Amino acid sequence: MLLDNAHLGQVHAPVATPTYDRSKLTAGIIHFGVGGFHRGHQAMYLDTLMNEGKATDWAICGMGVMESDTHMRDVLTASDGLYTLVAKNPDGTRDVRVIGSIIDYVYAPDDPTAAIERLADPAIRIVSLTITEGAYNFHHVTGEFDLDNAAVRADLADPTHPSTVFGLVCAGLRLRRERGITPFTVMSCDNIQGNGHVAEAMFTAYGRALDPEFGAWMKAHVPFPNSMVDRITPSTTDADRADVAATYGIEDGWPVVCEDFCQWVLEDSFADGRPPYEEAGVQVVKDVAPYELMKLRLLNASHQGLCYFGHLAGYRAVHDVARNPLFAQFLLKYMDEEATPTLAALPGVDLDAYKHQLIDRFSNEYVADTVARLCNESSDRIPKWLMPVVRDNLASGGSIELSAAIVASWARYAEGTDEQGQPIEICDRLADSLRAVAARNTVEIDAFIAQRELFGNVVDDERFRGAYERALRSLHEKGALATLADLVA
Ligand code: NAD
């Protein structure tokens, strides 16, 4: 059957459907970046609340600006905003439901004036974002908002016909200000450390360029809460569509498939109210920073601990690596002995359970994550996720043995062949220079960690250097598995 309001009653078990009357919902949120993640995350939390009769004035109106968003517009228009969410549990079972919290979709280029009016609607009290990291338009070197971006320049030249998210959001805010309407909150749900701070810096920089006085007003009146979000949501494939049709009889143009785990830690800073997210399991807190550190240093850094050793040893699927007890032991030891001592207090979090849950999540074959994906862009990841753990432990006298070995595994990986002699395709903005430096690993053992732009001054620290050299020598002489075995012994 087609998926839309008229056919919703025909959707049957095991697929759950909205228990609320969708015709009574009103939009309170405009969301930019309606893709897989938003529909598996925020829209799902709202659907949970709506099933309990709550948040009915907080439904979502999607808003797209990219040409590729016309597809989402067409699919969601045909389905009345409905879609199927398939959460895959590690044991192979699934939780499947139709989500009803998105009630409208506006493709802004169809009518920018109407899009701005929609943003100025007093009923809209939150504008949320999952527009990807790259969309924040910060300069790679300076970190500042890039005013040279052609689309941004065009929006500044003609602010009443904006094409970017910056132009649209600021035009909406300006109109609200003129009309005496409370500003909306801008809530980033992108995977960026300090996502609220980054969003604030970028959107207000655009606002200032528009008019310095308006930029100052934004800074004073528009909240940009920080959040930490987590739910692995791979891109939907044709096989997923076919599977939803064959297994559940639902012709869904764009279902969402994700892991069962879901987390959202959100800073409680809103201009004009918010849905009672905490009643759907969201952790609403004063300060997100300690939770971000937890995720970066446990989840993200462990991915790095897994991927280079795993690739060198011949693994290509994340779940195969995580199911090898030697790897699980190594990752848990890294998390317990090196990452955990560097974390701030985390009220209400069972860290031990979180760590074991990470191993279970990595072991979920149904998510089908690849080692290659985790090995990409290492030079952006190791310095941000792992090196802060090393620096904290060097300062406190804590252990750095396993972290140094993870760095050594990257150095060995960057040599460009695995232990079976197969070439490694290195996807990194610094690929060429990394390969060139790693080629010297055997003649100048510290060459890789002497790249100060990546590793700071750790090469000057005798303790770190010793651990790194031991691990790299062992990788060359004994290989990845034997090196890991020694490290966990
Ligand atoms: P997706 O490709 O399904 O959706 C991305 C959306 O962003 C699309 O609607 C696209 O049109 C929009 N977009 C891209 N560039 C834009 C721009 N310059 N301006 C405005 N909109 C733009 O991707 P996704 O899986 O939904 O992930 C989106 C973001 O969510 C990620 O980049 C990440 O920050 C966050 N996230 C994703 C996951 C995950 O596992 N997929 C997990 C946690 C957080």
Boltz pocket constraint, residues with backbone or C-beta under 6 A from the ligand:
constraints:
  - pocket:
      binder: B
      contacts: [[A, 32], [A, 33], [A, 34], [A, 35], [A, 36], [A, 37], [A, 38], [A, 64], [A, 65], [A, 66], [A, 68], [A, 69], [A, 130], [A, 131], [A, 132], [A, 133], [A, 134], [A, 135], [A, 165], [A, 189], [A, 190], [A, 191], [A, 192], [A, 229], [A, 230], [A, 231], [A, 232], [A, 233], [A, 234], [A, 235]]
      max_distance: 6.0
